[in-house]
Amino acid sequence: MPARTRWSRGSRTQGNRASRTRGSRASSALVGALVLSVCAAPTGAATPSGAAGSVVAGSSAAAAGTATAGRSARAGLVVDDAWVVVPGLDTDDDGADDRVHVQYHVPRGRAALPVVLEASPYLAGGNAVRNYDVDVALHVPQAGQQRYFSPYEDLLRPHGYAYVYAESIGTGSSTGCPTSGGPEETAGMVAVVRWLTGKGQAFDGAGEPVEASWSTGRVGMIGVSYNGTLPNAVASTGVEGLDAIVPISAISSWYDYYRSQGAVRAPGGYQGEDADVLARYVLTRERPGVCRPVIRAVTQGQDRRTGDRNAFWRARDYRTDAASVEAAVLSLHGLTDDNVMSDHTGRWLRALDAHGVPTQAWWHPGGHGDALMGSDARWQRHLVDWFDRWLKDERNGVRGRPGSVVATGVGGYRTSASWPAPSASTVRLRPSGPGRGFGMLRRGAGGTGRQTLVDDPSRNLVELADRRSSRNRLLFRTPRLKRAVALSGLATVRLRASFDRPASNVSVALVELTGIGATMVSEGWLDPQNVAGSLRQGVALVPGRAYDLVVELDMALAHRIPAGHRLALVIAASDHDFTLRPRAGTRMTVSLGSTSLRLPVVGGPDAWTAALR
């Protein structure tokens, strides 16, 4: 895991896809508006009996930059602390219910206000941790108190909102133990929402009861990355009083964050990280040793050896509870985010839409985080209007605005009624020709026969795409586009493949060939053992036997591919930047006649055909 002395863990920006052109594996961080995690400065507030003691600001505090804070920093603002009881939850096994530390910022002398809650495990920074070694053989189945501040508070509070920060269990001044997206963390934030609606218990540092009398009981949540994931988690419970959420670069299934269709994979730029590494990183409470049993349970539950989707991961899939969501959902995601892939938002939206939940989606061309907050007045106005509509019942027309907005990064916007665009439909492209060089990718009949590649885990897929020929990948490209084409939705790749070993990775990518290099559009990974068996339990491959594979690509498409460019399908085994890296040399043989890319094109086959004329 990279050092985080400058960027906070909540705005983890390294590995931004935009920097990974022409095969570069160098990670980079977006600047300016992307550093949007909650920051902290010491204030010396009291701590509750039995709760965590003083907190030393870590990387989150370092991210503050030129900002300053303190109890007197903002006139007319009441800043105070409370510890919310989480009924029936005792993750640290101390005989007392866990408590979540909250800090509330309320304008002095105002009547009761709606509340926006920003929940985070990063308010107290993080610990130095070691990631797993990924240069390994693949498994073969056998038979302290601080003052917090956020740009979202600065935006929303002048519009008549109280703003509350909450430290996730096991972090900072909260008690309990972190579980990396588990039901326990969700329960902690549900308790905070209930307290804000007058139904929960909280105490101050002296042990006296605290009521949120300044709250109307109408609550929204907002946050980036993990801070945006917690709103998804809480909304999936259907807790009463949570009326709107704004998840930004947020996870909707933790399995899809650390795994991909049976394959153990990493978030971009964080090779070797897993759920237990993250839990150790955010374990910043006092006396962290009491959480050793919980961390061991996370290590055991994540099952890094097989990558199977077990009960541990199913409990961290919020999409399965989309029917319970009562909050209106406004999402924002970067189209080149390879930390939390944008399909987390795409698949979350698809699940919510199926149950009639009000949704809108914004997209930006950058990587991980909110690249719009510091510079896009339209996005800022939309944020305020979203909360005004659902927390204040203002009829401001926000629901009539486009359901999908792509900020182009050059001051323009592309809009559609929804995501995917209503006119988008599948175009099936088939490969032909020599994939070790530049094969063809087109509609109609594809090639026949079989082609073989040799695994080289030292290369990533963009590097392989940039090579004019390679024995380590198969590449099939479209003709140059004569007109621009728009994509909207999720792409899949179907292929039939055999292997000469009982274990292998499968990695595929959709790249844009610009004429000066390859740029990633979307990619996906799969463990064929989980096709031979099931997603819950893989079985060893039979060398030489062909398997029919469906690889779901992990980046949502809301792209415009300009005239003069090509799209290309890249097929490989391992991916240096994301998968485990077994011993090189596995031979993967692909049957072209049973291989296709299914691409969501706005305007469907007719638009695709027109783009090539």
N, C-alpha and C positions, 0 to 999 in steps of 0.2 A: 504494500500500500504506500503510495507516495507520501512524503512529508506534507503536513498541512499547517505549516507555520504562517502562511499567508491567506490561503483560501479555507473557508470553513467547510466541514464535512457536509453540511446541509446544501452547499452550492458546489458540489463536486464537479468540476468542469473539465478536468483533464480527459484526454481521449476524445475531444470534440472531433466529429467526423469531418468537418470542413477542412481540417489540417491534414487529412489522410489521403491526399491525392498523390499520384505518381508513386505509390508504394511506400510513402513515408510512414514510419511507425512512431514518429515523434508526437508527443502529446502537447496540447496547448490549452490555454485558458482564455475564454472570452473575457473581455474587459468591461469596465464601466457598469452598465445596468445589470449585468449578469450576477454580480456579487450581491445577492439579495437575501441571504440567510440572516436570521436574527442575530444581532450582535449584542454584546454586553459590556457594562462597565461597573466596577464595584460600588456598592452603596452601603454595605455594612448592616443590612437588615437582620433582624433576629431570626433564629431558626426554631422550629417546634421541638418540643420534648420528644425524643426518640427519632427525629428526622435527621437528614443529613446536616452536617455542620457547614462551616464556611467553604466557599467554592473559590478556587483560583481560576481566573479566566484563561481559557486555552485558545485554540485556533479560532474559535468564533470571535473572541475578543480581538484577536489580532486582525481579523477581517474588517474591523470597524473603520480603519483608515483615518480620515480626518474628523470623523464624527466625535462628538462629545456627549456625555450623559451625566446625570446625577439627579437627585431629588429636586433640586432647584433649577434644573436646566430648562424646564418649560413651565412658564408661569400659568397659573390657573388649572393645573393638572394634579389630581390626586393619584399618587402611586402607592400601592400597598400590596401586601403579600398574604396569601392564605394557603392552607394545606387541605386539599379535598380528599375525603375518605372514599376509598374504593370498596364498597361493601362486599364481603365474602372473598376478597382476593388477598392472599398472603404469600407472595412469591418468594420473599426472603425468609420465610419460615421463622419469624420472630414472635409469633403469637398475637400479632396485631394486624389489622387491615392495612394494606399499603395506602400511602398517601401521595397525592400528586401536588407538587408545588406549583402554584399559580401566582402571577403578578398581574394586577389589573391597573389600567390607566384610564381614569374617568375624569372628564371635565368637571371642575369644581362648580357647584351651584346649579347644575342642570337637573332637569327632571329625568326620570328613568329613560334609558337609551337602549336601542338594540346593540348587540355585542358581536364583534368579530373576534374569533379565537384563533390563535396561531400556536399549534402544538409542535413540540420539537424534542428530539433526544440530544440536540447539539448545543444547547444554551450554555453548558459548562465546558464546551470544547470536547476533546477526545484524547485517548491514550495512544501511546506508541504501540503498535501491534505488528505482528509478522504474518504475511500472507502464506498460503500453501504453495509448495513447490508444484509446478504444473508440468515439468519435464519428467513425466512418469509413464509407465506402461498403462494401457487401458485395462480396466477390470474385465475379467472373463467370468461370467456367472458359473457357479458350480451347480452341478445339479444343486457551593457557598453563596451567599446572597449577592445578587447583582441587579443592575438596572438594565432592562432589555429595550431595544428599539429596532424598528423595522421600517423600511420605506412604505410598506402597506399601511402601517399605522399613520404615518405622516400624510398619506393620501386620504384615508378614510375618516379619521377622527374629526377633521374640520367639517365633515358632512353629517355629523351628528351620531357618531358611534363611540361606544366604549371599546377599548382594545385590551384583550387579555392574552398573556403568554402562559403556556403550561409546559412544564418539563416532564417528559415521558418517564414512566417508572424506571427506577434504577439509575437515573441520570441527575446530575446536579444536586439540588436540595430535595428531590423526591425520594421516597423509600421504594422498596421493591427491587426487582431485577429485570433487565431488558431481555426481550425474547425475539427481537428482529421480526417485527410485524405480526407476532402471535396474538391470540385472543386476549391475553393478559394486558398487552399494551393498548389494545382497543378498549378494553373495559376501563382502563385508567382514564382515557379521554371521554368515554361515555359518562363517567362519574362527574367530570368537569362540566359537561353540557347540562347534566341534570341539576347540578348545583346552580348553574346560571339561570335555570328555569324555576328555581325555588324548591327543588325536590331532593337535594342532596345535602350532605353535611360538610362543613369546612371549619377549620380553626386557625387562629393566628399564632404567632410565635410564642405567646404566653399561654396558649391552650384555651383561649376564649372562643366561643362560637362566632363565626363570621357569616353573615348573609349577604348575598348579592342584591341588595335592595335597590341598587342603581340600574339593574337590568330589567328590561321589559319582558324577558323570557323568550325573545326572538334571537336566535343565535345563527351566525354563519361561521365558516372556517375557511382559511386560506393558507397556502404555504407552497414552498418549492422543494422538490425532491422528497426526502423522507418527511419533511414538514408538510408536503402536499399529499403524501401517501396516507398519513393519519386521518385527514378528512375523508378520503375514500373508505378507510376502515370503519370510522365511526358512522358514516352515512349508511354503510351496508347493514348496520344493526337496526335501522329504522327508528332510532331514539327520537322521542318526541321533543320538539323545540328546535331541532337542527333544520333550518329552512333552506339554506343555500350553502354550497361549497364551491371553492375555486381551487382545484388541484392543478398544480403546475409541474411539469416534468415528473409526474407521479406514477408510482407503481400501482398496478391493479391486481397483480398476481405475483407473489414472491417466487414461486417456482419459475415463472418466465423471466425473472430477474437473474437468478443464479443457475438456471437450467434451461435447456431448450430441447423439447421433445426427447427426453431421455439423456441428452448429452450434458455433462458438467461443463458449464461455460462461465466466463467472468463478465462483469460489466466492463465496457470499454475503458482502457487505461488502468484497470485494477485487476490484472491477472493474478489469480490465486486467492482472491477474496472470496469469502463465503459467509453464510449467515452468522456463524459463531465468531468469525473475525470482526464483523460489524458489531455484534453484541459486546465483545470485549472492548472495542473502540469507544462505544458510548457509555460504558460502565464507569461513570464519573461520580457516583454517590459516595458518601462516607462509608467506610468499612466495606469495600467492594468484595472482600473475601467471602462474605456470607452468600454471595451469588454463585460460588463455584459449582454447586449442584445444578443450578439452572443452566449455566453455560455448558456444562457437560451434557445436559439433556438436549440442548440445541445442537451440539456437535453430533451426538448420536442420531437425533431425529433428521438432520439434513442429509445423512447418508451420502457423503461425497464419493464413496466408492462406486456406487452403481448409477447414480443420477435418476433413479426411479421416482415417480410421483407418488409418494406415500402419504400417510395421514398428516404428517408434519406439514407438508406443502399444501395439502388440501385445506387445512385450517387457515392458511394464509392466502387463499384465493377469494378476493372480495367480489369477483364477477358472479360467483355462484349464488350470491345473496342480493343480486341486483333488484329482484322483485320486492325487497324490503325497503329500498331507498325511497325516502319521502322528500329529500332535499333536492332543489334544482341545482344542476351541475353545469358550471362554466369551466371548460378546461383550456389550458394552453400548453403546447408542446413544440419543441424544436424538431424540425424535420431531419436534422443531421445529428440528433442526440444518440450517441452510442453508449451512454451510461444507462439511462432508463430509456429503452427503445420506444419509439413513438407508437408502436402497436399496443402498448399498455393503455394509452388513451383511446386508440382506435377500437380495441376489443371491449373496453369498458363502455364506450359510447354505444357500441352495437348491443351490448347486454342491457344497458339502461333504456335505449330506444325501444327494445322489444317489450318493455314493461311500461311504456308511456311516461317515463320520467322526463321532465323538461330538461333539455340539454342544448348547449351551444359549444362550438369548438373553435378555438383560434390556434393558428400555426405560425411559426416564424422559421426562417431559413437557417437559424443558428443551431448550436448544440444544446448542452444541458443547462437549463435554467430559464429565467425570464429575461429575454433579450430586449423586451419592449418597455419595461417599466420605467426606465430612465429617460426614454426619448420619444415614446409614441403616445401622444395626447389622446388619440382615438381609443387606444386600449385602456388608458387610465380612466377615461370617461365611461367606457363600457363596464369596467369593474365597479365603479360607484353606482351606475345605473342598475347593475345586476343585483347588488345588495339592497339598493333602495326598493327595487321591485318586490323582492321576496322577504325582506325583513321589515319593511315599512308599508308594504301594500301600495306603493306608488304606481299609478298607471302611466308609465313613462315611455311605453312603446318598445321597450327592449326586447320583448318576446317576438315582435314583428320583424326584427332585424335578421340578417342572413344567419343561417344555422352553422355555416362554416366560413371562416375568414382566414385567408393566408396573407400575412404581412410580407411583402416581397423583399424588404430590406432596403429598398431604394425609394421609399415614400409612397409606394403604391399598394393596392390590395386586390386580391382575387376573391370573389365571393360566390357562394352557391347556397341553395336553400337548405342543404344538409350535407353531412359527410357520412358516407360517400355521396358524391353529387348524384342527383336523381337520374341523370342521363348516362351515368357510367355503367358499362357492362363489360363482360369478360371477352378479351381477345386471346385466342389460343395460338401461341407461336411454337413452332417445332424446329429442332436443330437438324442440320445436315452438314456434310463436309468434314474436313480434318480439324477436330477440336483442339489438337495440340498446337495448331497455328491459329488461323482465324476462320472458323466455320461460319455457316450462315444460320440465321434465325428468322423464320418467316411463317406466314400463314400457309395453310394448305398442307400437303403431304410433306413429311419430314424425311430424314435420311433413314437408311437401314443399316444393319450390321451392328457391331459392338466396337467400342473404343475404350482403351485402358489408360489410366493415369497412375502415377506412383506417388504415394504420400510423402510430403516434405514439410514437417511441422515448423520449420524455421521461416516459413513465408506466410504473409497474410494475403488476403484475396485481392486487394488492390495491387499489390506488388505483382502477383501472378497475372492479373489482367493487363498490366503494363508491358509484359514481355511479348515479343513478337511470336515466340514459340516457347513451349515448355512441356516437358513430360509430366509435370506435377499438377496440371489442370487441363480441363477442356473448356474452350471458350467459343461461343457462337454469337455472332453479332448481326443486327439488322442492317439493312441498307441505310444510307444517310437520309435523314428526314428532309423532305422538301418543304414541309410546313411544320409548325410547332404542334405538339400533341400534349394533351393534359391527362394526367393520371389521378385517380381518386378511389381509394379503397385499399384492400390488402391483396398482395400477390402470393401465389403458391407455385411450387415447382413439383411436378410429378416425374419420377424416373424409376427405371428398373435397373438394379445394380447387383453385382456379386463381388465377393471379396476373397482374398486368398488367406486371410487370417480370421480367427474367431471373434475379433473385435476391431472396430474401426470407427472413426468419426466420419460424418458427412457434412460438408459445408457448401453452401451455394450463395451466389450473390447476383443481384441485378445492378449493373454499373452503367454509368453514362460515359461514353467515349467522346471527348470534346475536341479531339484533334491534337491536343497537347498532352493528354494523359487520361487516366481513368478516375472517375469520381464515384464514390459509393452512393447508390440510391436506396437499396435495401438488401438485407442478407438474412440468412437463417441457418440453423444447425440442427443436426439430428443424430441420435444414436440408433443405428439399424437394429441393435439387439432388442430395442423396445418396439420395433416393428415385427421382428421374429417372435417376440413374446407379446407383452402389452406395456402400456405406459407405466403401469404399476409394478411390473416385474419383467425385466429383460431376460433373454436367454442367449446363450452363445450362438454365434453365427456358424452355419455349416459352410466351410470354404467351397466355393464354386457354385453354390445355390443362389439363384436370382431372387431378389426381394423387391417388391413394389413399394416405393417410398413416396410419401407426400410431405414435402418440406414447406412449412408455413414461414414466409419471410417476416422478419420482426420489426420492420419500420413501416409505419403507415404512409401511404402515398397521397400527397396533395401537391404534386409536382407539375411543372410545365417544362417539357423537354424541347429546346428550341430547334429551329430548322438548322441543318448542317451537322447536327450531332447524331450519334447512334446509341441504341441501347444494346447491352450485351449480357448474356447469361454465362456465369462462371461456375464451374463445378469442380470441387476439390474434396479432399478428405479432411485433413486437419487445417485449422486456421490459427496461426501463431498468436494472434492478438486476443482470441476468445476461448478456444477449446483447450483441453488437455493436450499435451505434446508427447505422444508416445514415440517409440523407436521408429525412425523413418523406414520406408520401404514397402508398406502395405500397398498391394495392388487392388485397385477398384475398377471394375469393368462395367461400363454403362451401355445399355441397349438403346440406341437412338430412336428406334421405332416406338418405344414406350416412354419417351421423355418429352415433356412439354412445359412451357412457361405459361401460366394463366395470369394475364395482366389486366387490371381494371382501367379501361380507357374511357374517358368522357366522350360520349358519342358512339362508343362501341366500335364494331368492325368497320362501319362506314367511315368513321373519322380516321381510323388507322389507315385504311386504304387510301383515303384522300391525302394523308400526310406523306405518303410515299410517291405520289404522282408528280 
